[in-house]
Amino acid sequence: MLRTFRPARRNTAKNFASALALAIGLAGGSVVATAVAPAAVTAQDYSRDFVEAYQPVAEVVNAEGGDIASVAGQFDALEALAETADDKFALGNLILSAGNKTSTQAWQRRGLEIQLASGKVPAETIPQFQWFVGNIAFNMQDYAEAREAMLAARAAGWSENDPVGLIAETYYQQDDIAGGVRFIEVEVDRARSAGQQVPAQWLLRGLVAAYDMDMLDEAVRMGLLLVELHPSETHWMNALQVVNALAEVDESVQLDILRLMRTTNSLTQGQEYIRYIAAADARIMSNELNGLVADALREGHFEADDPYYIDLRSTIDGRMSGDREEAPSMVAEARADTTGESAMLAGDVLLSLSDWAGAEEMYLMGAEKGGVDTNLALLRAGMMQARQGKGDAAVATLAQVTGPRELPAKFWTAYARTL
C-alpha cells in the first residue's frame, strides 16, 4: 500500500525540514548582524554593568577559535543585566553568533528570540527572524513553539521556503492530523482565491498523515483535493488506494470505489482485483469481469493454471453470451414493471456490457419508480453519466446521494469534474 510514495513517518519530517531549512549558519552574515563589537557597544545606549560584563565574553566569542564553551555559562548573567533595548539586542546577537560558530541550535534560537524581544530588529527583517526561530524550534522538536513562530512570520509576510508545508508538519508531528488537515484546507482556499497554484505535496503529505493514523475523513478530504487539483493517474491511485484501505464499507459500496479505480487506472494490487471480482459476482456481471480478469492475468496477478482462475474463467465464459442475449428482454421487463427492481437488474447487466447510456436510463428509472435503494440507483446513474463524459449531469445526480454511498459518490464527482 502506497510504498512507492508514502514516506516513513518521522523521517519524513526530517527530510522535509532539511529540504526547506534556511541556512541558519548564514544568519550571522547578510541576514542577521554578527555579534556587536565592544567599541560599538560603548557608543550606544547601554547600561554600565551590562557593558562591563559583556565585553570580556564578546572578546572570546568574536575571537578566531575562541573557547566559547568557557564563557557560555555567563549568558544567563548577561541576560539578567540587560536593561535597555540595545543591551538586549547586543546580547541576542552575541548568543546567536556563538550558536552559529558552534552549530548550537539552542543558542541560535535563544539569540534570535532575545533580539526579537528587544524591539530593535528592523521591521522588514522581523518575518525572517521569526521564520528562523520557527525552523530551529522545529528541528528541536518543539513543534507548538515552531508553529507559533512560523505562523507569526507568515502573518508578517514571509512566503519563502514553503511555510505552509512546514507549518502543517508541526501538526502532524504532534499527531494532530485533524488540525493539520484543517490548516491545509484553509491555505488551499487562500491560494485558490488568489489564483495561485496549490502544491501537490501539501495534499500528499496530509493524505499520508491521515493514512498513518487511520483517519478516513481526513484522508477523503485530502484525497479529493489532490485528484481535483492534480488529477494524474498517480494521484488517483494514491487517493483511492488510501480510501479503499481505510473505508469499512460493505462490498456493494466498495465495488463502486473499485470501479472508479479501474476507470482511473488505479488498480495495482492482486487483492484489489479479487475484491472486485467477489463484489461484482461473475454470475451477474460476467461481461464486466471478463475484461477485468484478462487485465489481472496480463498484469501477473493470476496464473493461467490457478484453479481459482480456471473456475472463474469458466463461470464468466458460461454467462457472457446469455447476458448479452437477455439484456433486451430485461429492459422491456423493467419498463413494464411497476417498481424499480427490474430496472436495477437491467442496469447492472447493461453496465456489465459497457452500455453506459442504457444503464443510465435503467438506474434513473429505478430511482423514479421506487422500491429500490435510491442512493444506489442515483450513484450508478451518475457513474454512467460520467462514463459518457456528461460531467455536469453526473455532478448534479451524484450530489443527491447520501449515506454510505456518499463516499464513492464524492470521488466519482471529482472524476466527473475533470471531464
HUVEN-V783003 format. One record per helix or strand of 3 or more residues. SS is the DSSP state (A for helix, B for strand). FROM is the first residue (numbers start at 1). TO is the last residue. If there is no record, write none. Layout:
ss,from,to
SS,FROM,TO
SS,FROM,TO
This chain:
ss,from,to
A,9,20
A,24,28
A,38,42
A,48,62
A,68,70
A,72,81
A,85,102
A,105,118
A,123,139
A,143,155
A,163,173
A,177,193
A,200,212
A,216,229
A,233,246
A,251,263
A,270,280
A,286,298
A,307,336
A,341,352
A,356,369
A,374,387
A,391,398
A,403,416
